[in-house]
Amino acid sequence: MRSIGKEIRMRSLFRNHPSRALFVAMDHGRQGTSAGIEGLADVAGIVARAGADGVLLNFGGLKMALREIGNTPVLLTIPFDGRSVEMAAKVGAAAVKTTYFGSIPISEELYDRMSDVSRASEEWGIPYMAEVVPAGPNREPTYDVEAVTKAARTASELGADVVKTSFAGGISEYRQVVRACGVPLVIMGGKKVDDARQLFATVKDAVDAGAAGGAIGRNIWQSPDPALMTKALISIIRHDASVDEAMAILKGSSGGQRTRGR
């Protein structure tokens, strides 16, 4: 059974649907300035008002965007350090999140560091999202079903309350990934795709396989209208819309367009 603190925070993350959510990943600071979120606070406000269930932010990004996101829950990206969990709990984050792209199985060192974050999240009553993505030496994801299954299970075994990883295979194969994971699993968006229909089809397949939704970044904030993209993805994740229905939403007008580099 989860602690009271974890339970309250998990309910805030899944407040719009009992088991599905769309989180917008905006925690790309280690790459410097990314096209589409030069004005991070403005874009965070756009996706929050469009109905995102939460935003993934680094601590500095949270300070930038705090006013614009209103009451939208924040999943705070932290290093593999249990002390950072305490800070996240004190600033009111809804969850903490760590990021790993690399070989599977993970190293003993990473095992210990993830376990440290997990123990601290239990102590402070804050959910832990572990992003564990099988990848090569250049951090390029490898979309192998067996590797993704192992990554998801590793994260959940080490105490993650929510797992973020890649989508691989088809619906039937991904059902086994979800089953092996055992806790809510959200898929990453990956590289920007040119065809929104491709993104929608992937998210639809993931949800149909039992995934809890997505934690998607570039494909939202590098789109011409982040608000409409957010709403279109929500329609699939929370309302079981078809790809065609999501495309129709995307072709509407939200007033959520913004000029790059603002």
MARMI-496536 format. One record per residue: x, y, z of N, C-alpha, C in turn; residue number from 1. Coordinates in steps of 0.05 Angstrom, whole numbers, plus 5000, padded with zeros to 4 digits. Layout:
# MARMI-496536
   nX   nY   nZ  caX  caY  caZ   cX   cY   cZ   k
    X    Y    Z    X    Y    Z    X    Y    Z NUM
...
This chain:
# MARMI-496536
   nX   nY   nZ  caX  caY  caZ   cX   cY   cZ   k
 5017 4976 5000 5000 5000 5000 5018 5025 5000   1
 5010 5045 4984 5025 5069 4983 5021 5086 5008   2
 5041 5103 5014 5038 5121 5036 5016 5141 5029   3
 5006 5155 5050 4985 5175 5045 4995 5197 5026   4
 5020 5206 5030 5031 5226 5013 5032 5217 4984   5
 5042 5193 4980 5043 5183 4952 5015 5180 4940   6
 4997 5171 4956 4969 5167 4946 4957 5193 4937   7
 4960 5214 4954 4949 5240 4947 4961 5251 4922   8
 4987 5248 4919 5001 5259 4896 4994 5243 4871   9
 4992 5217 4873 4985 5200 4850 4957 5208 4840  10
 4939 5213 4859 4912 5221 4851 4912 5248 4836  11
 4931 5265 4843 4932 5291 4829 4942 5286 4800  12
 4960 5267 4797 4971 5262 4770 4950 5249 4752  13
 4933 5232 4764 4912 5218 4749 4885 5228 4757  14
 4883 5254 4760 4857 5266 4769 4836 5267 4748  15
 4844 5267 4722 4825 5269 4700 4817 5242 4689  16
 4831 5221 4696 4824 5194 4688 4837 5176 4709  17
 4823 5155 4717 4834 5138 4739 4860 5124 4733  18
 4866 5120 4707 4890 5105 4701 4906 5115 4677  19
 4899 5138 4666 4913 5148 4643 4919 5178 4646  20
 4941 5187 4633 4948 5215 4635 4967 5222 4612  21
 4967 5248 4606 4987 5259 4588 5004 5279 4603  22
 5030 5273 4605 5049 5291 4617 5066 5303 4594  23
 5072 5329 4597 5088 5342 4577 5117 5346 4587  24
 5135 5333 4573 5163 5333 4581 5177 5359 4572  25
 5186 5375 4591 5200 5400 4585 5226 5402 4601  26
 5237 5379 4607 5261 5377 4624 5286 5372 4608  27
 5290 5388 4587 5312 5383 4568 5336 5402 4572  28
 5339 5412 4595 5359 5432 4601 5388 5423 4596  29
 5393 5397 4600 5421 5388 4596 5430 5391 4567  30
 5410 5395 4549 5417 5399 4521 5420 5428 4514  31
 5418 5446 4534 5418 5474 4529 5390 5483 4520  32
 5388 5502 4502 5363 5512 4493 5353 5495 4470  33
 5329 5484 4473 5317 5467 4452 5297 5484 4436  34
 5298 5480 4410 5279 5495 4392 5250 5488 4401  35
 5234 5508 4405 5206 5505 4413 5201 5513 4441  36
 5222 5511 4459 5218 5519 4486 5239 5540 4495  37
 5247 5557 4476 5264 5579 4483 5250 5596 4504  38
 5224 5600 4500 5207 5614 4520 5193 5593 4536  39
 5207 5579 4553 5196 5556 4568 5171 5562 4583  40
 5171 5584 4598 5148 5591 4615 5123 5595 4598  41
 5125 5608 4575 5102 5613 4558 5090 5587 4548  42
 5108 5569 4539 5098 5544 4528 5087 5526 4550  43
 5099 5526 4573 5089 5511 4595 5061 5520 4602  44
 5056 5546 4601 5029 5556 4606 5009 5547 4585  45
 5018 5547 4560 5000 5538 4538 4991 5509 4542  46
 5010 5491 4548 5002 5463 4550 4986 5458 4576  47
 4993 5474 4597 4977 5471 4622 4948 5479 4617  48
 4944 5501 4604 4917 5511 4599 4902 5492 4579  49
 4917 5478 4562 4905 5459 4544 4896 5433 4557  50
 4904 5429 4582 4894 5406 4597 4914 5385 4603  51
 4940 5390 4600 4960 5370 4607 4957 5362 4636  52
 4961 5336 4641 4958 5326 4668 4981 5333 4686  53
 5004 5340 4674 5027 5347 4689 5049 5356 4670  54
 5069 5370 4681 5092 5378 4665 5118 5368 4679  55
 5136 5358 4663 5162 5349 4673 5182 5373 4670  56
 5193 5381 4692 5210 5405 4692 5235 5400 4710  57
 5257 5412 4702 5280 5414 4720 5273 5436 4741  58
 5290 5438 4762 5284 5457 4783 5284 5486 4773  59
 5304 5492 4756 5305 5519 4745 5281 5525 4727  60
 5273 5505 4712 5249 5508 4695 5224 5512 4711  61
 5222 5499 4734 5199 5503 4752 5198 5532 4762  62
 5221 5543 4769 5222 5571 4778 5213 5589 4756  63
 5221 5583 4731 5214 5600 4708 5184 5599 4703  64
 5172 5575 4705 5145 5570 4695 5123 5570 4717  65
 5131 5574 4742 5113 5569 4764 5087 5586 4761  66
 5089 5611 4754 5065 5627 4752 5047 5618 4728  67
 5060 5611 4706 5044 5604 4682 5030 5578 4684  68
 5041 5559 4698 5028 5532 4699 5005 5530 4718  69
 5001 5550 4736 4979 5549 4754 4980 5525 4773  70
 4958 5510 4774 4956 5487 4791 4964 5461 4778  71
 4974 5462 4754 4982 5437 4740 5005 5423 4755  72
 5002 5398 4761 5023 5384 4776 5049 5383 4762  73
 5071 5385 4778 5098 5384 4768 5111 5358 4775  74
 5123 5345 4755 5141 5322 4760 5169 5333 4758  75
 5183 5334 4780 5209 5347 4781 5231 5328 4774  76
 5246 5335 4752 5268 5318 4744 5292 5324 4762  77
 5303 5303 4773 5325 5305 4793 5348 5287 4785  78
 5372 5292 4797 5394 5273 4793 5389 5248 4810  79
 5405 5228 4807 5402 5203 4822 5414 5208 4850  80
 5399 5223 4866 5408 5232 4892 5383 5234 4911  81
 5383 5217 4932 5360 5218 4950 5355 5244 4963  82
 5376 5261 4966 5372 5287 4978 5355 5305 4961  83
 5356 5301 4935 5339 5318 4917 5310 5311 4920  84
 5304 5287 4929 5276 5280 4934 5264 5297 4956  85
 5279 5301 4977 5270 5319 4999 5264 5347 4988  86
 5281 5358 4972 5277 5384 4961 5251 5385 4945  87
 5247 5364 4928 5223 5363 4911 5198 5362 4928  88
 5198 5347 4950 5175 5345 4967 5170 5372 4980  89
 5191 5386 4988 5188 5412 5002 5178 5434 4984  90
 5184 5432 4957 5174 5453 4939 5147 5447 4928  91
 5135 5424 4936 5108 5417 4928 5105 5402 4903  92
 5126 5389 4893 5124 5374 4868 5105 5350 4872  93
 5092 5342 4851 5074 5319 4852 5089 5293 4849  94
 5113 5294 4838 5129 5269 4834 5158 5278 4829  95
 5176 5258 4832 5203 5262 4822 5208 5243 4799  96
 5228 5251 4782 5233 5235 4759 5263 5235 4753  97
 5274 5211 4748 5302 5208 4739 5303 5198 4711  98
 5325 5202 4698 5328 5195 4670 5353 5178 4665  99
 5349 5155 4651 5371 5138 4643 5367 5128 4615 100
 5386 5133 4597 5387 5122 4570 5413 5106 4569 101
 5412 5080 4564 5436 5065 4564 5431 5035 4562 102
 5452 5020 4569 5450 4991 4566 5433 4978 4587 103
 5422 4956 4580 5405 4940 4598 5417 4911 4598 104
 5423 4899 4621 5418 4907 4648 5434 4932 4656 105
 5425 4946 4677 5438 4969 4686 5462 4961 4704 106
 5479 4980 4709 5503 4975 4725 5495 4973 4755 107
 5513 4962 4770 5509 4960 4799 5508 4988 4811 108
 5524 5006 4801 5524 5033 4811 5497 5047 4807 109
 5486 5044 4783 5460 5056 4778 5438 5042 4794 110
 5440 5016 4798 5422 5001 4815 5420 5014 4842 111
 5444 5020 4854 5445 5031 4880 5434 5060 4881 112
 5439 5075 4860 5430 5103 4859 5400 5105 4855 113
 5389 5087 4838 5360 5087 4835 5346 5078 4861 114
 5359 5058 4874 5348 5049 4899 5348 5071 4920 115
 5368 5088 4920 5370 5110 4939 5347 5130 4934 116
 5341 5136 4909 5319 5154 4902 5292 5141 4911 117
 5290 5115 4906 5265 5101 4913 5260 5101 4943 118
 5281 5096 4958 5278 5096 4987 5270 5124 4997 119
 5283 5145 4986 5276 5172 4994 5248 5179 4986 120
 5238 5170 4963 5211 5176 4955 5191 5164 4974 121
 5197 5140 4985 5180 5128 5005 5180 5145 5030 122
 5203 5153 5038 5206 5169 5063 5191 5195 5062 123
 5191 5208 5038 5179 5234 5035 5151 5233 5023 124
 5141 5210 5017 5114 5207 5007 5109 5220 4981 125
 5128 5217 4962 5126 5229 4936 5131 5208 4914 126
 5113 5205 4895 5117 5184 4874 5143 5188 4858 127
 5153 5166 4849 5178 5165 4834 5172 5155 4806 128
 5177 5172 4786 5176 5164 4758 5205 5158 4749 129
 5210 5134 4740 5236 5127 4730 5235 5123 4700 130
 5250 5140 4686 5253 5137 4657 5277 5120 4652 131
 5272 5096 4642 5293 5077 4635 5290 5068 4607 132
 5308 5077 4589 5306 5072 4561 5330 5057 4550 133
 5326 5033 4539 5349 5019 4527 5361 5036 4504 134
 5387 5039 4505 5400 5056 4484 5428 5047 4480 135
 5439 5055 4457 5467 5049 4450 5486 5069 4462 136
 5511 5067 4455 5532 5085 4467 5526 5115 4461 137
 5513 5121 4440 5507 5149 4433 5480 5158 4444 138
 5468 5142 4462 5443 5148 4475 5419 5147 4455 139
 5423 5135 4432 5401 5131 4413 5385 5107 4422 140
 5359 5110 4427 5343 5087 4436 5343 5064 4417 141
 5343 5040 4429 5340 5015 4413 5312 5004 4418 142
 5297 5002 4397 5269 4994 4400 5265 4964 4398 143
 5277 4951 4417 5276 4921 4418 5257 4914 4441 144
 5237 4898 4435 5216 4891 4454 5228 4878 4480 145
 5246 4860 4476 5257 4846 4499 5272 4866 4517 146
 5288 4884 4505 5303 4904 4520 5285 4923 4534 147
 5263 4932 4521 5244 4951 4533 5230 4937 4556 148
 5223 4912 4553 5210 4897 4575 5228 4895 4599 149
 5254 4889 4595 5273 4888 4617 5276 4915 4630 150
 5277 4936 4614 5280 4963 4625 5256 4971 4643 151
 5232 4965 4633 5208 4972 4648 5207 4956 4674 152
 5214 4931 4673 5213 4914 4697 5235 4922 4717 153
 5258 4930 4707 5279 4939 4724 5270 4963 4740 154
 5258 4983 4726 5249 5007 4739 5228 5001 4761 155
 5209 4984 4755 5188 4978 4774 5199 4962 4798 156
 5217 4944 4792 5229 4928 4814 5245 4945 4833 157
 5256 4967 4823 5272 4984 4840 5255 5005 4854 158
 5229 5003 4851 5211 5020 4867 5197 5042 4853 159
 5200 5044 4826 5186 5066 4812 5155 5062 4814 160
 5142 5084 4818 5112 5084 4819 5101 5087 4791 161
 5116 5100 4773 5109 5104 4745 5134 5100 4729 162
 5132 5086 4707 5155 5081 4690 5151 5095 4663 163
 5172 5108 4654 5172 5120 4627 5193 5105 4610 164
 5185 5096 4587 5203 5082 4569 5193 5085 4540 165
 5207 5072 4522 5199 5073 4494 5177 5053 4487 166
 5165 5059 4464 5145 5040 4453 5160 5022 4433 167
 5154 4997 4433 5167 4978 4414 5148 4956 4407 168
 5150 4946 4382 5133 4925 4373 5105 4935 4366 169
 5086 4916 4369 5058 4923 4363 5042 4921 4389 170
 5016 4922 4386 4998 4922 4410 5002 4896 4426 171
 5001 4873 4413 5003 4848 4428 5030 4845 4442 172
 5051 4854 4429 5078 4852 4441 5080 4872 4465 173
 5069 4895 4461 5072 4915 4482 5054 4909 4507 174
 5034 4893 4503 5018 4884 4526 5036 4869 4545 175
 5055 4854 4535 5074 4839 4552 5092 4858 4567 176
 5100 4880 4554 5117 4900 4567 5101 4912 4591 177
 5076 4919 4586 5059 4931 4607 5055 4911 4629 178
 5050 4887 4622 5045 4866 4643 5070 4861 4660 179
 5093 4861 4647 5118 4856 4661 5125 4880 4679 180
 5117 4904 4671 5123 4928 4686 5109 4928 4713 181
 5083 4924 4712 5068 4920 4737 5059 4946 4751 182
 5069 4969 4741 5060 4995 4751 5053 5012 4727 183
 5040 5035 4731 5033 5051 4707 5057 5058 4690 184
 5054 5053 4664 5075 5057 4645 5067 5078 4624 185
 5083 5099 4620 5078 5119 4600 5101 5118 4580 186
 5093 5123 4555 5114 5122 4534 5125 5149 4528 187
 5150 5150 4520 5163 5175 4512 5155 5181 4484 188
 5158 5206 4476 5151 5214 4449 5174 5210 4429 189
 5199 5211 4440 5222 5208 4422 5227 5232 4404 190
 5241 5227 4382 5247 5248 4363 5222 5259 4351 191
 5224 5284 4342 5202 5297 4328 5196 5282 4303 192
 5170 5276 4299 5161 5263 4274 5148 5283 4256 193
 5151 5279 4230 5140 5298 4211 5110 5295 4208 194
 5100 5271 4213 5072 5264 4209 5059 5259 4235 195
 5041 5277 4243 5027 5274 4269 5011 5248 4270 196
 5001 5239 4247 4986 5214 4246 5003 5191 4257 197
 5029 5191 4251 5047 5170 4261 5049 5171 4291 198
 5051 5195 4302 5052 5198 4331 5026 5188 4344 199
 5004 5197 4333 4978 5189 4344 4974 5159 4343 200
 4983 5146 4321 4980 5117 4318 4996 5103 4339 201
 5020 5113 4345 5037 5100 4365 5025 5103 4393 202
 5015 5127 4399 5002 5131 4426 4977 5114 4428 203
 4962 5113 4407 4937 5096 4407 4944 5067 4412 204
 4964 5057 4398 4973 5029 4402 4982 5024 4431 205
 4997 5043 4442 5007 5040 4469 4984 5039 4489 206
 4965 5057 4486 4942 5057 4504 4925 5032 4501 207
 4921 5023 4476 4906 4999 4471 4920 4974 4483 208
 4947 4976 4486 4962 4954 4498 4962 4956 4528 209
 4950 4977 4540 4949 4979 4569 4966 5000 4581 210
 4981 5015 4565 4998 5036 4576 4980 5058 4588 211
 4992 5073 4607 4978 5094 4622 4978 5120 4608 212
 4990 5122 4584 4991 5147 4569 5019 5153 4559 213
 5026 5179 4560 5051 5187 4550 5064 5210 4566 214
 5090 5212 4564 5105 5235 4574 5121 5245 4550 215
 5109 5264 4536 5117 5272 4509 5127 5300 4509 216
 5148 5306 4495 5160 5332 4494 5160 5345 4467 217
 5181 5340 4451 5185 5354 4425 5161 5353 4407 218
 5148 5330 4406 5125 5327 4388 5101 5344 4396 219
 5103 5356 4420 5083 5375 4429 5093 5404 4424 220
 5116 5410 4437 5125 5438 4436 5141 5446 4412 221
 5147 5427 4394 5158 5434 4368 5136 5433 4346 222
 5112 5429 4354 5090 5429 4334 5081 5458 4330 223
 5068 5464 4308 5059 5492 4303 5040 5503 4324 224
 5024 5485 4336 5005 5493 4356 5005 5474 4380 225
 5022 5479 4400 5024 5460 4423 4998 5455 4438 226
 4980 5475 4438 4955 5471 4452 4938 5450 4437 227
 4935 5453 4411 4920 5433 4396 4932 5406 4397 228
 4959 5404 4396 4972 5378 4398 4967 5365 4425 229
 4968 5381 4446 4961 5371 4473 4933 5361 4474 230
 4914 5376 4463 4886 5368 4464 4882 5343 4447 231
 4895 5341 4425 4892 5317 4407 4902 5292 4421 232
 4925 5294 4434 4936 5271 4449 4918 5264 4473 233
 4908 5284 4486 4889 5278 4508 4865 5263 4498 234
 4855 5270 4475 4831 5257 4464 4836 5227 4461 235
 4860 5219 4453 4867 5191 4450 4871 5178 4477 236
 4886 5191 4494 4894 5179 4520 4871 5177 4539 237
 4856 5199 4542 4835 5199 4563 4808 5193 4552 238
 4804 5195 4526 4776 5192 4515 4774 5171 4493 239
 4796 5156 4489 4796 5134 4469 4788 5143 4441 240
 4796 5168 4434 4791 5177 4407 4807 5162 4387 241
 4798 5161 4362 4813 5148 4341 4834 5167 4330 242
 4852 5157 4314 4872 5173 4302 4860 5195 4284 243
 4839 5188 4269 4825 5207 4252 4813 5230 4269 244
 4801 5222 4292 4788 5242 4309 4810 5261 4321 245
 4832 5250 4328 4854 5266 4338 4865 5285 4317 246
 4866 5275 4292 4875 5292 4270 4856 5315 4266 247
 4830 5310 4269 4811 5331 4265 4814 5353 4287 248
 4820 5345 4311 4825 5365 4332 4850 5381 4326 249
 4871 5368 4316 4896 5381 4310 4892 5402 4288 250
 4873 5398 4270 4869 5416 4248 4851 5440 4255 251
 4842 5441 4281 4825 5462 4289 4841 5487 4295 252
 4830 5505 4311 4843 5530 4318 4840 5534 4348 253
 4863 5535 4362 4862 5537 4391 4870 5564 4402 254
 4883 5580 4385 4895 5605 4396 4920 5600 4411 255
 4930 5574 4410 4954 5567 4425 4979 5567 4409 256
 4978 5580 4385 5002 5582 4369 5020 5603 4382 257
 5046 5599 4378 5065 5619 4389 5089 5620 4370 258
 5102 5643 4370 5125 5647 4353 5150 5634 4365 259
 5164 5619 4350 5189 5606 4359 5208 5628 4370 260
 5220 5621 4392 5241 5638 4404 5230 5660 4421 261
 5204 5660 4425 5192 5681 4442 5204 5681 4470 262
